[in-house]
Amino acid sequence: MPAELPTGAILRPIELPDAPALRETSLRNLDRFRRSSPRQPDSYWTPEGQRERVETAVRRNEAGEALCLAIARADAVLGLVILSTIVRGPFCNTSLGYWIDAAEEGRGITSAAVAATCTIAERDLGLHRIDASTLPDNRASQRVLTKNGFELYGRPRDYIYLDDAWQEAVLFQRILHDRPPPAGSA
């Protein structure tokens, strides 16, 4: 499943040995996360907290509940792409989230990682639809989505609680195919 990305990066399922490198990159980008991610307890950022984060992601990957992919180069984790809350049956839907180290922005890595993830969602997971949300001022993320065939479909106010306040969001979706769900899917 690994996919080659620009600048020698690869996209692959997250693994338990990724925890220290993920922690290092996450801490380096902590100020960015405070604005765009739910607040986490201090213990989340410890080596043990990051190990638990990766263990949970690996378990969810194995159970087919989610797909957490590392954007990696050598021993470094540059970011993550996550298909969370994979729903089968008549919905065949998931939500997309992603981030990359600020030092890697503007190199096409994130767009390529989202493109590869959409291929995996359709080809390997048989999903019909992916949704994603951004904050209104996150133009870079909106460009990644539109470049990958996502269309804007809503702009709800008070959508998510971030940075100590309810925030408006810009909602996107991509329809991957129009095939019916697999027979007998739950």
OpenMM code with the backbone's topology and positions (N, CA, C; nanometers):
from openmm import Vec3, app, unit

residues = "MET PRO ALA GLU LEU PRO THR GLY ALA ILE LEU ARG PRO ILE GLU LEU PRO ASP ALA PRO ALA LEU ARG GLU THR SER LEU ARG ASN LEU ASP ARG PHE ARG ARG SER SER PRO ARG GLN PRO ASP SER TYR TRP THR PRO GLU GLY GLN ARG GLU ARG VAL GLU THR ALA VAL ARG ARG ASN GLU ALA GLY GLU ALA LEU CYS LEU ALA ILE ALA ARG ALA ASP ALA VAL LEU GLY LEU VAL ILE LEU SER THR ILE VAL ARG GLY PRO PHE CYS ASN THR SER LEU GLY TYR TRP ILE ASP ALA ALA GLU GLU GLY ARG GLY ILE THR SER ALA ALA VAL ALA ALA THR CYS THR ILE ALA GLU ARG ASP LEU GLY LEU HIS ARG ILE ASP ALA SER THR LEU PRO ASP ASN ARG ALA SER GLN ARG VAL LEU THR LYS ASN GLY PHE GLU LEU TYR GLY ARG PRO ARG ASP TYR ILE TYR LEU ASP ASP ALA TRP GLN GLU ALA VAL LEU PHE GLN ARG ILE LEU HIS ASP ARG PRO PRO PRO ALA GLY SER ALA".split()
positions = [
    Vec3(0.0794, -0.1205, 0.0000),
    Vec3(0.0000, 0.0000, 0.0000),
    Vec3(0.0838, 0.1273, 0.0000),
    Vec3(0.2120, 0.1245, 0.0350),
    Vec3(0.2852, 0.2514, 0.0360),
    Vec3(0.2767, 0.3227, -0.0993),
    Vec3(0.2618, 0.4542, -0.0939),
    Vec3(0.2559, 0.5368, -0.2138),
    Vec3(0.3719, 0.6350, -0.2104),
    Vec3(0.4373, 0.6513, -0.3238),
    Vec3(0.5462, 0.7481, -0.3332),
    Vec3(0.4889, 0.8880, -0.3474),
    Vec3(0.5494, 0.9813, -0.2764),
    Vec3(0.5085, 1.1215, -0.2762),
    Vec3(0.6274, 1.2079, -0.3180),
    Vec3(0.6059, 1.3351, -0.3485),
    Vec3(0.7187, 1.4224, -0.3842),
    Vec3(0.8239, 1.4305, -0.2734),
    Vec3(0.9427, 1.4679, -0.3107),
    Vec3(1.0587, 1.4903, -0.2232),
    Vec3(1.1030, 1.3651, -0.1471),
    Vec3(1.0752, 1.2472, -0.2036),
    Vec3(1.1192, 1.1238, -0.1399),
    Vec3(1.0341, 1.0787, -0.0233),
    Vec3(0.9220, 1.1436, -0.0014),
    Vec3(0.8314, 1.1019, 0.1067),
    Vec3(0.7470, 0.9841, 0.0594),
    Vec3(0.6941, 0.9082, 0.1531),
    Vec3(0.6009, 0.7994, 0.1222),
    Vec3(0.4795, 0.8119, 0.2140),
    Vec3(0.3704, 0.7523, 0.1684),
    Vec3(0.2480, 0.7433, 0.2468),
    Vec3(0.2280, 0.5971, 0.2785),
    Vec3(0.2164, 0.5650, 0.4074),
    Vec3(0.2029, 0.4251, 0.4504),
    Vec3(0.1263, 0.4197, 0.5814),
    Vec3(0.0707, 0.3022, 0.6131),
    Vec3(0.0022, 0.2912, 0.7424),
    Vec3(0.0970, 0.3241, 0.8582),
    Vec3(0.0429, 0.3919, 0.9567),
    Vec3(0.1230, 0.4245, 1.0747),
    Vec3(0.1613, 0.2952, 1.1461),
    Vec3(0.2781, 0.2956, 1.2093),
    Vec3(0.3311, 0.1783, 1.2789),
    Vec3(0.3748, 0.2180, 1.4196),
    Vec3(0.3775, 0.1219, 1.5103),
    Vec3(0.4152, 0.1511, 1.6489),
    Vec3(0.5506, 0.2210, 1.6611),
    Vec3(0.6533, 0.1836, 1.5828),
    Vec3(0.7818, 0.2540, 1.5956),
    Vec3(0.7776, 0.4014, 1.5526),
    Vec3(0.6662, 0.4472, 1.4939),
    Vec3(0.6541, 0.5870, 1.4520),
    Vec3(0.6301, 0.6826, 1.5685),
    Vec3(0.5959, 0.6331, 1.6852),
    Vec3(0.5555, 0.7208, 1.7961),
    Vec3(0.6595, 0.8280, 1.8300),
    Vec3(0.7880, 0.7963, 1.8463),
    Vec3(0.8829, 0.9032, 1.8805),
    Vec3(0.8948, 1.0103, 1.7709),
    Vec3(0.8996, 0.9690, 1.6459),
    Vec3(0.9108, 1.0653, 1.5356),
    Vec3(0.7833, 1.1475, 1.5226),
    Vec3(0.6673, 1.0860, 1.5446),
    Vec3(0.5411, 1.1587, 1.5403),
    Vec3(0.5371, 1.2628, 1.6518),
    Vec3(0.5829, 1.2262, 1.7695),
    Vec3(0.5864, 1.3203, 1.8812),
    Vec3(0.6753, 1.4392, 1.8486),
    Vec3(0.7929, 1.4123, 1.7927),
    Vec3(0.8869, 1.5200, 1.7592),
    Vec3(0.8235, 1.6184, 1.6603),
    Vec3(0.7631, 1.5676, 1.5550),
    Vec3(0.7006, 1.6553, 1.4550),
    Vec3(0.5797, 1.7270, 1.5146),
    Vec3(0.4999, 1.6563, 1.5931),
    Vec3(0.3820, 1.7176, 1.6541),
    Vec3(0.4210, 1.8318, 1.7474),
    Vec3(0.5240, 1.8115, 1.8294),
    Vec3(0.5674, 1.9168, 1.9208),
    Vec3(0.6208, 2.0382, 1.8447),
    Vec3(0.6899, 2.0128, 1.7349),
    Vec3(0.7432, 2.1223, 1.6531),
    Vec3(0.6300, 2.2070, 1.5930),
    Vec3(0.5133, 2.1468, 1.5751),
    Vec3(0.3994, 2.2141, 1.5131),
    Vec3(0.2874, 2.2453, 1.6121),
    Vec3(0.3186, 2.2412, 1.7400),
    Vec3(0.2179, 2.2545, 1.8448),
    Vec3(0.1379, 2.3843, 1.8341),
    Vec3(0.2000, 2.4940, 1.8029),
    Vec3(0.1268, 2.6208, 1.7919),
    Vec3(0.0213, 2.6143, 1.6813),
    Vec3(0.0511, 2.5473, 1.5727),
    Vec3(-0.0457, 2.5321, 1.4640),
    Vec3(-0.1646, 2.4466, 1.5089),
    Vec3(-0.1369, 2.3411, 1.5856),
    Vec3(-0.2438, 2.2523, 1.6320),
    Vec3(-0.3386, 2.3231, 1.7274),
    Vec3(-0.2871, 2.4148, 1.8062),
    Vec3(-0.3724, 2.4839, 1.9033),
    Vec3(-0.4871, 2.5571, 1.8350),
    Vec3(-0.4650, 2.6070, 1.7159),
    Vec3(-0.5684, 2.6816, 1.6435),
    Vec3(-0.6656, 2.5895, 1.5702),
    Vec3(-0.6172, 2.4745, 1.5229),
    Vec3(-0.6992, 2.3954, 1.4308),
    Vec3(-0.7343, 2.2550, 1.4797),
    Vec3(-0.6986, 2.2205, 1.5997),
    Vec3(-0.7260, 2.0863, 1.6528),
    Vec3(-0.7863, 2.0958, 1.7924),
    Vec3(-0.8631, 1.9963, 1.8311),
    Vec3(-0.9171, 1.9968, 1.9678),
    Vec3(-0.8038, 1.9989, 2.0714),
    Vec3(-0.8290, 2.0662, 2.1804),
    Vec3(-0.7299, 2.0750, 2.2879),
    Vec3(-0.7047, 1.9351, 2.3450),
    Vec3(-0.5796, 1.9071, 2.3728),
    Vec3(-0.5392, 1.7786, 2.4295),
    Vec3(-0.4774, 1.8014, 2.5674),
    Vec3(-0.4919, 1.7040, 2.6572),
    Vec3(-0.4262, 1.7184, 2.7879),
    Vec3(-0.2737, 1.7130, 2.7694),
    Vec3(-0.2010, 1.7680, 2.8649),
    Vec3(-0.0543, 1.7691, 2.8571),
    Vec3(0.0016, 1.6282, 2.8393),
    Vec3(-0.0634, 1.5289, 2.8999),
    Vec3(-0.0141, 1.3914, 2.8909),
    Vec3(-0.0148, 1.3379, 2.7473),
    Vec3(-0.0973, 1.3939, 2.6623),
    Vec3(-0.1051, 1.3513, 2.5222),
    Vec3(0.0283, 1.3726, 2.4504),
    Vec3(0.1033, 1.4763, 2.4907),
    Vec3(0.2257, 1.5128, 2.4203),
    Vec3(0.3502, 1.4444, 2.4762),
    Vec3(0.3338, 1.3621, 2.5807),
    Vec3(0.4460, 1.2881, 2.6380),
    Vec3(0.4796, 1.1688, 2.5484),
    Vec3(0.5979, 1.1093, 2.5668),
    Vec3(0.6294, 0.9886, 2.4898),
    Vec3(0.5230, 0.8793, 2.5079),
    Vec3(0.4745, 0.8624, 2.6308),
    Vec3(0.3715, 0.7611, 2.6561),
    Vec3(0.2406, 0.7977, 2.5875),
    Vec3(0.2049, 0.9252, 2.5923),
    Vec3(0.0819, 0.9706, 2.5283),
    Vec3(0.0847, 0.9498, 2.3778),
    Vec3(0.1986, 0.9757, 2.3165),
    Vec3(0.2110, 0.9565, 2.1723),
    Vec3(0.2147, 0.8076, 2.1369),
    Vec3(0.2736, 0.7272, 2.2240),
    Vec3(0.2715, 0.5821, 2.2013),
    Vec3(0.1267, 0.5319, 2.2047),
    Vec3(0.0482, 0.5796, 2.3023),
    Vec3(-0.0934, 0.5414, 2.3102),
    Vec3(-0.1695, 0.5897, 2.1877),
    Vec3(-0.1377, 0.7106, 2.1414),
    Vec3(-0.2013, 0.7651, 2.0203),
    Vec3(-0.1780, 0.6719, 1.9010),
    Vec3(-0.0530, 0.6276, 1.8837),
    Vec3(-0.0201, 0.5400, 1.7713),
    Vec3(-0.0803, 0.4016, 1.7918),
    Vec3(-0.0759, 0.3486, 1.9141),
    Vec3(-0.1376, 0.2177, 1.9410),
    Vec3(-0.2860, 0.2192, 1.9060),
    Vec3(-0.3554, 0.3251, 1.9440),
    Vec3(-0.4984, 0.3378, 1.9119),
    Vec3(-0.5185, 0.3438, 1.7610),
    Vec3(-0.4360, 0.4198, 1.6916),
    Vec3(-0.4480, 0.4302, 1.5459),
    Vec3(-0.4249, 0.2946, 1.4792),
    Vec3(-0.3254, 0.2216, 1.5236),
    Vec3(-0.2969, 0.0892, 1.4664),
    Vec3(-0.4144, -0.0054, 1.4912),
    Vec3(-0.4691, -0.0056, 1.6133),
    Vec3(-0.5859, -0.0898, 1.6444),
    Vec3(-0.7046, -0.0548, 1.5550),
    Vec3(-0.7317, 0.0743, 1.5387),
    Vec3(-0.8448, 0.1176, 1.4550),
    Vec3(-0.8210, 0.0803, 1.3085),
    Vec3(-0.6952, 0.0906, 1.2617),
    Vec3(-0.6625, 0.0466, 1.1261),
    Vec3(-0.6941, -0.1023, 1.1102),
    Vec3(-0.6466, -0.1821, 1.2058),
    Vec3(-0.6661, -0.3272, 1.1985),
    Vec3(-0.8130, -0.3654, 1.2040),
    Vec3(-0.8944, -0.2893, 1.2767),
    Vec3(-1.0380, -0.3183, 1.2897),
    Vec3(-1.1181, -0.2642, 1.1705),
    Vec3(-1.0556, -0.1864, 1.0832),
    Vec3(-1.1270, -0.1291, 0.9691),
    Vec3(-1.2169, -0.0121, 1.0062),
    Vec3(-1.1979, 0.0440, 1.1262),
    Vec3(-1.2786, 0.1577, 1.1715),
    Vec3(-1.2270, 0.2902, 1.1175),
    Vec3(-1.0997, 0.2928, 1.0862),
    Vec3(-1.0328, 0.4143, 1.0399),
    Vec3(-0.9103, 0.3716, 0.9604),
    Vec3(-0.8467, 0.4683, 0.8985),
    Vec3(-0.7193, 0.4422, 0.8319),
    Vec3(-0.6286, 0.5606, 0.8595),
    Vec3(-0.5271, 0.5371, 0.9411),
    Vec3(-0.4291, 0.6403, 0.9754),
    Vec3(-0.3019, 0.6108, 0.8968),
    Vec3(-0.2638, 0.7056, 0.8115),
    Vec3(-0.1471, 0.6901, 0.7262),
    Vec3(-0.0415, 0.7931, 0.7633),
    Vec3(0.0821, 0.7478, 0.7719),
    Vec3(0.1941, 0.8370, 0.8004),
    Vec3(0.2515, 0.8884, 0.6693),
    Vec3(0.2789, 1.0170, 0.6655),
    Vec3(0.3599, 1.0753, 0.5593),
    Vec3(0.5008, 1.0732, 0.6163),
    Vec3(0.5884, 0.9930, 0.5561),
    Vec3(0.7191, 0.9680, 0.6168),
    Vec3(0.8315, 0.9845, 0.5145),
    Vec3(0.9492, 1.0150, 0.5659),
    Vec3(1.0723, 1.0157, 0.4872),
    Vec3(1.1818, 0.9651, 0.5798),
    Vec3(1.2479, 0.8586, 0.5392),
    Vec3(1.3488, 0.7937, 0.6241),
    Vec3(1.2833, 0.7610, 0.7587),
    Vec3(1.3410, 0.8069, 0.8685),
    Vec3(1.2851, 0.7784, 1.0009),
    Vec3(1.1958, 0.8910, 1.0521),
    Vec3(1.1704, 0.9902, 0.9699),
    Vec3(1.0902, 1.1049, 1.0127),
    Vec3(0.9442, 1.0864, 0.9727),
    Vec3(0.8538, 1.1265, 1.0609),
    Vec3(0.7115, 1.1350, 1.0281),
    Vec3(0.6854, 1.2828, 1.0000),
    Vec3(0.6476, 1.3114, 0.8755),
    Vec3(0.6267, 1.4501, 0.8321),
    Vec3(0.4853, 1.4975, 0.8582),
    Vec3(0.3926, 1.4031, 0.8735),
    Vec3(0.2526, 1.4377, 0.8947),
    Vec3(0.1667, 1.3127, 0.8905),
    Vec3(0.0358, 1.3344, 0.8942),
    Vec3(-0.0597, 1.2237, 0.8918),
    Vec3(-0.1735, 1.2553, 0.7961),
    Vec3(-0.2308, 1.1495, 0.7411),
    Vec3(-0.3584, 1.1567, 0.6702),
    Vec3(-0.4464, 1.0525, 0.7368),
    Vec3(-0.5672, 1.0929, 0.7761),
    Vec3(-0.6544, 1.0024, 0.8518),
    Vec3(-0.7921, 0.9976, 0.7876),
    Vec3(-0.8373, 0.8767, 0.7603),
    Vec3(-0.9771, 0.8531, 0.7258),
    Vec3(-1.0412, 0.8041, 0.8546),
    Vec3(-1.1175, 0.8899, 0.9184),
    Vec3(-1.1768, 0.8544, 1.0473),
    Vec3(-1.3218, 0.8150, 1.0284),
    Vec3(-1.3708, 0.7390, 1.1210),
    Vec3(-1.5106, 0.6985, 1.1218),
    Vec3(-1.5527, 0.6425, 0.9859),
    Vec3(-1.4875, 0.5348, 0.9441),
    Vec3(-1.5263, 0.4675, 0.8208),
    Vec3(-1.6590, 0.3973, 0.8450),
    Vec3(-1.7573, 0.4307, 0.7641),
    Vec3(-1.8906, 0.3721, 0.7776),
    Vec3(-1.9198, 0.2913, 0.6517),
    Vec3(-1.9599, 0.1687, 0.6696),
    Vec3(-1.9908, 0.0790, 0.5570),
    Vec3(-2.1422, 0.0814, 0.5313),
    Vec3(-2.1906, -0.0186, 0.4597),
    Vec3(-2.3333, -0.0300, 0.4318),
    Vec3(-2.3795, 0.0743, 0.3326),
    Vec3(-2.5014, 0.1209, 0.3469),
    Vec3(-2.5549, 0.2131, 0.2472),
    Vec3(-2.4875, 0.3507, 0.2487),
    Vec3(-2.4142, 0.3830, 0.3538),
    Vec3(-2.3495, 0.5136, 0.3632),
    Vec3(-2.2138, 0.5144, 0.2907),
    Vec3(-2.1302, 0.4127, 0.3134),
    Vec3(-1.9970, 0.4007, 0.2500),
    Vec3(-1.9228, 0.5338, 0.2508),
    Vec3(-1.9029, 0.5896, 0.3684),
    Vec3(-1.8512, 0.7250, 0.3836),
    Vec3(-1.7396, 0.7287, 0.4873),
    Vec3(-1.6575, 0.8309, 0.4782),
    Vec3(-1.5560, 0.8564, 0.5797),
    Vec3(-1.5261, 1.0053, 0.5839),
    Vec3(-1.4592, 1.0477, 0.6892),
    Vec3(-1.4134, 1.1865, 0.7018),
    Vec3(-1.2623, 1.1897, 0.6912),
    Vec3(-1.2119, 1.2878, 0.6182),
    Vec3(-1.0694, 1.3029, 0.5921),
    Vec3(-1.0111, 1.4126, 0.6792),
    Vec3(-0.8977, 1.3845, 0.7376),
    Vec3(-0.8200, 1.4845, 0.8089),
    Vec3(-0.6740, 1.4684, 0.7712),
    Vec3(-0.5978, 1.5749, 0.7754),
    Vec3(-0.4559, 1.5656, 0.7401),
    Vec3(-0.3813, 1.6868, 0.7934),
    Vec3(-0.2519, 1.6687, 0.8088),
    Vec3(-0.1622, 1.7787, 0.8438),
    Vec3(-0.0218, 1.7398, 0.8022),
    Vec3(0.0601, 1.8414, 0.7825),
    Vec3(0.2006, 1.8185, 0.7491),
    Vec3(0.2851, 1.9202, 0.8251),
    Vec3(0.4065, 1.8819, 0.8557),
    Vec3(0.5025, 1.9694, 0.9214),
    Vec3(0.5118, 2.1006, 0.8437),
    Vec3(0.5107, 2.2114, 0.9136),
    Vec3(0.5180, 2.3434, 0.8489),
    Vec3(0.6394, 2.3549, 0.7575),
    Vec3(0.7488, 2.2889, 0.7919),
    Vec3(0.8703, 2.2948, 0.7107),
    Vec3(0.8543, 2.2253, 0.5761),
    Vec3(0.7511, 2.1435, 0.5613),
    Vec3(0.7291, 2.0675, 0.4376),
    Vec3(0.6183, 2.1266, 0.3506),
    Vec3(0.5532, 2.2316, 0.3975),
    Vec3(0.4431, 2.2911, 0.3206),
    Vec3(0.4919, 2.3470, 0.1879),
    Vec3(0.4021, 2.3478, 0.0892),
    Vec3(0.4315, 2.4085, -0.0394),
    Vec3(0.5131, 2.3228, -0.1340),
    Vec3(0.5311, 2.1970, -0.1025),
    Vec3(0.6112, 2.1071, -0.1863),
    Vec3(0.5260, 2.0058, -0.2616),
    Vec3(0.3946, 2.0140, -0.2470),
    Vec3(0.3060, 1.9207, -0.3161),
    Vec3(0.2859, 1.7882, -0.2452),
    Vec3(0.3484, 1.7723, -0.1290),
    Vec3(0.3399, 1.6449, -0.0568),
    Vec3(0.1975, 1.6194, -0.0077),
    Vec3(0.1355, 1.7207, 0.0522),
    Vec3(0.0016, 1.7028, 0.1081),
    Vec3(-0.0987, 1.6723, -0.0020),
    Vec3(-0.0943, 1.7451, -0.1116),
    Vec3(-0.1873, 1.7188, -0.2228),
    Vec3(-0.1694, 1.5771, -0.2758),
    Vec3(-0.0448, 1.5339, -0.2912),
    Vec3(-0.0190, 1.3977, -0.3393),
    Vec3(-0.0663, 1.2937, -0.2379),
    Vec3(-0.0486, 1.3219, -0.1088),
    Vec3(-0.0931, 1.2277, -0.0045),
    Vec3(-0.2450, 1.2162, -0.0030),
    Vec3(-0.3156, 1.3287, -0.0192),
    Vec3(-0.4625, 1.3244, -0.0245),
    Vec3(-0.5079, 1.2498, -0.1492),
    Vec3(-0.4426, 1.2722, -0.2629),
    Vec3(-0.4785, 1.2003, -0.3859),
    Vec3(-0.4613, 1.0496, -0.3667),
    Vec3(-0.3494, 1.0086, -0.3087),
    Vec3(-0.3248, 0.8657, -0.2853),
    Vec3(-0.4271, 0.8080, -0.1878),
    Vec3(-0.4639, 0.8853, -0.0877),
    Vec3(-0.5621, 0.8389, 0.0105),
    Vec3(-0.6994, 0.8224, -0.0541),
    Vec3(-0.7359, 0.9118, -0.1432),
    Vec3(-0.8642, 0.8979, -0.2146),
    Vec3(-0.8648, 0.7709, -0.2991),
    Vec3(-0.7528, 0.7397, -0.3621),
    Vec3(-0.7421, 0.6159, -0.4400),
    Vec3(-0.7595, 0.4948, -0.3496),
    Vec3(-0.6945, 0.4958, -0.2346),
    Vec3(-0.7064, 0.3855, -0.1385),
    Vec3(-0.8512, 0.3732, -0.0914),
    Vec3(-0.9149, 0.4868, -0.0623),
    Vec3(-1.0537, 0.4846, -0.0131),
    Vec3(-1.1473, 0.4207, -0.1147),
    Vec3(-1.1266, 0.4501, -0.2415),
    Vec3(-1.2134, 0.3917, -0.3442),
    Vec3(-1.1724, 0.2489, -0.3776),
    Vec3(-1.0474, 0.2300, -0.4146),
    Vec3(-0.9998, 0.1005, -0.4643),
    Vec3(-0.9953, -0.0062, -0.3555),
    Vec3(-0.9378, 0.0257, -0.2413),
    Vec3(-0.9154, -0.0756, -0.1379),
    Vec3(-1.0290, -0.0843, -0.0364),
    Vec3(-1.0926, 0.0284, -0.0064),
    Vec3(-1.1972, 0.0295, 0.0956),
    Vec3(-1.3372, 0.0302, 0.0357),
    Vec3(-1.3496, 0.0583, -0.0925),
    Vec3(-1.4799, 0.0582, -0.1585),
    Vec3(-1.5728, 0.1689, -0.1122),
    Vec3(-1.5157, 0.2778, -0.0620),
    Vec3(-1.5995, 0.3865, -0.0118),
    Vec3(-1.6554, 0.4698, -0.1266),
    Vec3(-1.7699, 0.5291, -0.1032),
    Vec3(-1.8403, 0.6097, -0.2030),
    Vec3(-1.8076, 0.7585, -0.1887),
    Vec3(-1.7922, 0.8051, -0.0648),
    Vec3(-1.7830, 0.9487, -0.0401),
    Vec3(-1.6839, 0.9775, 0.0721),
    Vec3(-1.6133, 1.0899, 0.0568),
    Vec3(-1.5237, 1.1396, 0.1613),
    Vec3(-1.5638, 1.2836, 0.1896),
    Vec3(-1.5745, 1.3169, 0.3176),
    Vec3(-1.5980, 1.4574, 0.3514),
    Vec3(-1.4784, 1.5113, 0.4283),
    Vec3(-1.4645, 1.6423, 0.4265),
    Vec3(-1.3548, 1.7092, 0.4963),
    Vec3(-1.4019, 1.8485, 0.5349),
    Vec3(-1.3416, 1.9028, 0.6395),
    Vec3(-1.3742, 2.0395, 0.6796),
    Vec3(-1.2459, 2.1167, 0.7048),
    Vec3(-1.2533, 2.2474, 0.6836),
    Vec3(-1.1416, 2.3361, 0.7147),
    Vec3(-1.1965, 2.4574, 0.7885),
    Vec3(-1.1101, 2.5286, 0.8531),
    Vec3(-1.1482, 2.6591, 0.9051),
    Vec3(-1.1548, 2.7551, 0.7863),
    Vec3(-1.2396, 2.8577, 0.7933),
    Vec3(-1.2561, 2.9482, 0.6788),
    Vec3(-1.1274, 3.0129, 0.6298),
    Vec3(-1.0319, 3.0405, 0.7183),
    Vec3(-0.9094, 3.1074, 0.6759),
    Vec3(-0.7985, 3.0121, 0.6311),
    Vec3(-0.8244, 2.8822, 0.6281),
    Vec3(-0.7221, 2.7854, 0.5892),
    Vec3(-0.7257, 2.7626, 0.4377),
    Vec3(-0.6806, 2.8622, 0.3649),
    Vec3(-0.6842, 2.8586, 0.2176),
    Vec3(-0.5959, 2.7470, 0.1614),
    Vec3(-0.4821, 2.7208, 0.2244),
    Vec3(-0.3928, 2.6157, 0.1742),
    Vec3(-0.4626, 2.4799, 0.1760),
    Vec3(-0.5311, 2.4496, 0.2856),
    Vec3(-0.6025, 2.3220, 0.2945),
    Vec3(-0.7183, 2.3173, 0.1951),
    Vec3(-0.7855, 2.4286, 0.1767),
    Vec3(-0.8946, 2.4336, 0.0787),
    Vec3(-0.8413, 2.4091, -0.0624),
    Vec3(-0.7217, 2.4606, -0.0933),
    Vec3(-0.6610, 2.4352, -0.2245),
    Vec3(-0.6272, 2.2877, -0.2415),
    Vec3(-0.5760, 2.2238, -0.1356),
    Vec3(-0.5467, 2.0806, -0.1416),
    Vec3(-0.6740, 2.0038, -0.1768),
    Vec3(-0.7829, 2.0379, -0.1102),
    Vec3(-0.9085, 1.9665, -0.1339),
    Vec3(-0.9616, 1.9898, -0.2748),
    Vec3(-0.9694, 2.1145, -0.3187),
    Vec3(-1.0251, 2.1412, -0.4519),
    Vec3(-0.9349, 2.0830, -0.5613),
    Vec3(-0.8058, 2.0853, -0.5401),
    Vec3(-0.7124, 2.0243, -0.6362),
    Vec3(-0.7388, 1.8745, -0.6504),
    Vec3(-0.7910, 1.8136, -0.5439),
    Vec3(-0.8186, 1.6699, -0.5433),
    Vec3(-0.9648, 1.6368, -0.5712),
    Vec3(-1.0379, 1.7293, -0.6305),
    Vec3(-1.1741, 1.7007, -0.6745),
    Vec3(-1.2811, 1.7135, -0.5682),
    Vec3(-1.2490, 1.7725, -0.4540),
    Vec3(-1.3494, 1.7956, -0.3510),
    Vec3(-1.4281, 1.9212, -0.3880),
    Vec3(-1.5567, 1.9194, -0.3565),
    Vec3(-1.6411, 2.0359, -0.3821),
    Vec3(-1.6960, 2.0902, -0.2517),
    Vec3(-1.7061, 2.2206, -0.2447),
    Vec3(-1.7624, 2.2876, -0.1282),
    Vec3(-1.9125, 2.2585, -0.1223),
    Vec3(-1.9631, 2.2217, -0.0049),
    Vec3(-2.1067, 2.1972, 0.0047),
    Vec3(-2.1725, 2.2612, 0.1263),
    Vec3(-2.0970, 2.3329, 0.2073),
    Vec3(-2.1602, 2.3989, 0.3212),
    Vec3(-2.0622, 2.4826, 0.4000),
    Vec3(-2.1219, 2.5700, 0.4814),
    Vec3(-2.0416, 2.6585, 0.5655),
    Vec3(-2.1182, 2.6833, 0.6960),
    Vec3(-2.1260, 2.5816, 0.7816),
    Vec3(-2.2025, 2.5975, 0.9057),
    Vec3(-2.1280, 2.6815, 1.0096),
    Vec3(-2.2047, 2.7587, 1.0848),
    Vec3(-2.1448, 2.8332, 1.1957),
    Vec3(-2.1464, 2.7430, 1.3188),
    Vec3(-2.0625, 2.7734, 1.4135),
    Vec3(-2.0551, 2.6975, 1.5393),
    Vec3(-2.0451, 2.5469, 1.5143),
    Vec3(-1.9608, 2.5081, 1.4216),
    Vec3(-1.9483, 2.3683, 1.3782),
    Vec3(-1.8612, 2.2852, 1.4714),
    Vec3(-1.7493, 2.3459, 1.5185),
    Vec3(-1.6541, 2.2691, 1.5990),
    Vec3(-1.5923, 2.3604, 1.7046),
    Vec3(-1.5660, 2.3019, 1.8220),
    Vec3(-1.5086, 2.3780, 1.9325),
    Vec3(-1.3560, 2.3657, 1.9274),
    Vec3(-1.2897, 2.4746, 1.8906),
    Vec3(-1.1442, 2.4799, 1.8809),
    Vec3(-1.0953, 2.6120, 1.9374),
    Vec3(-0.9766, 2.6107, 1.9933),
    Vec3(-0.9138, 2.7342, 2.0388),
    Vec3(-1.0067, 2.8116, 2.1335),
    Vec3(-1.0739, 2.7377, 2.2209),
    Vec3(-1.1620, 2.7937, 2.3247),
    Vec3(-1.2850, 2.8672, 2.2716),
    Vec3(-1.3305, 2.8313, 2.1524),
    Vec3(-1.4514, 2.8948, 2.0981),
    Vec3(-1.5121, 2.8052, 1.9900),
    Vec3(-1.6435, 2.8209, 1.9702),
    Vec3(-1.7090, 2.7516, 1.8594),
    Vec3(-1.6680, 2.8193, 1.7295),
    Vec3(-1.6291, 2.7379, 1.6320),
    Vec3(-1.5754, 2.7896, 1.5064),
    Vec3(-1.6644, 2.7526, 1.3880),
    Vec3(-1.6703, 2.8423, 1.2947),
    Vec3(-1.7336, 2.8164, 1.1656),
    Vec3(-1.6421, 2.7213, 1.0871),
    Vec3(-1.6995, 2.6470, 0.9936),
    Vec3(-1.6206, 2.5571, 0.9105),
    Vec3(-1.6638, 2.5696, 0.7650),
    Vec3(-1.5750, 2.5254, 0.6785),
    Vec3(-1.6059, 2.5140, 0.5369),
    Vec3(-1.6031, 2.3645, 0.5066),
    Vec3(-1.7172, 2.3107, 0.4590),
    Vec3(-1.7315, 2.1671, 0.4370),
    Vec3(-1.7129, 2.1321, 0.2896),
    Vec3(-1.6388, 2.0244, 0.2665),
    Vec3(-1.6111, 1.9739, 0.1322),
    Vec3(-1.6475, 1.8266, 0.1257),
    Vec3(-1.6735, 1.7790, 0.0046),
    Vec3(-1.6958, 1.6365, -0.0166),
    Vec3(-1.6412, 1.5972, -0.1527),
    Vec3(-1.6091, 1.4704, -0.1638),
    Vec3(-1.5721, 1.4130, -0.2927),
    Vec3(-1.6468, 1.2813, -0.3077),
    Vec3(-1.7191, 1.2698, -0.4178),
    Vec3(-1.7856, 1.1440, -0.4507),
    Vec3(-1.6855, 1.0627, -0.5308),
    Vec3(-1.6550, 0.9424, -0.4845),
    Vec3(-1.5510, 0.8608, -0.5458),
    Vec3(-1.6017, 0.7773, -0.6628),
    Vec3(-1.7270, 0.7311, -0.6544),
    Vec3(-1.7839, 0.6489, -0.7601),
    Vec3(-1.9348, 0.6431, -0.7383),
    Vec3(-2.0054, 0.5834, -0.8342),
    Vec3(-2.1509, 0.5733, -0.8198),
    Vec3(-2.1989, 0.4277, -0.8139),
    Vec3(-2.1086, 0.3362, -0.7834),
    Vec3(-2.1464, 0.1943, -0.7703),
    Vec3(-2.2268, 0.1738, -0.6410),
    Vec3(-2.3173, 0.0771, -0.6402),
    Vec3(-2.3879, 0.0476, -0.5148),
    Vec3(-2.2916, -0.0157, -0.4131),
    Vec3(-2.3281, -0.0103, -0.2857),
    Vec3(-2.2426, -0.0739, -0.1840),
    Vec3(-2.2343, -0.2244, -0.2099),
    Vec3(-2.1281, -0.2883, -0.1637),
    Vec3(-2.1177, -0.4330, -0.1798),
    Vec3(-2.2374, -0.5042, -0.1153),
    Vec3(-2.2829, -0.6100, -0.1784),
    Vec3(-2.3956, -0.6877, -0.1247),
    Vec3(-2.3586, -0.7408, 0.0132),
    Vec3(-2.4511, -0.7298, 0.1047),
    Vec3(-2.4309, -0.7820, 0.2397),
    Vec3(-2.3430, -0.6963, 0.3273),
    Vec3(-2.3061, -0.5763, 0.2806),
    Vec3(-2.2215, -0.4922, 0.3665),
    Vec3(-2.3079, -0.4347, 0.4780),
    Vec3(-2.2495, -0.4254, 0.5947),
    Vec3(-2.3249, -0.3788, 0.7118),
    Vec3(-2.2976, -0.2357, 0.7406),
] * unit.nanometer
topology = app.Topology()
chain = topology.addChain("A")
for resn in residues:
    res = topology.addResidue(resn, chain)
    for name in ("N", "CA", "C"):
        topology.addAtom(name, app.Element.getBySymbol(name[0]), res)
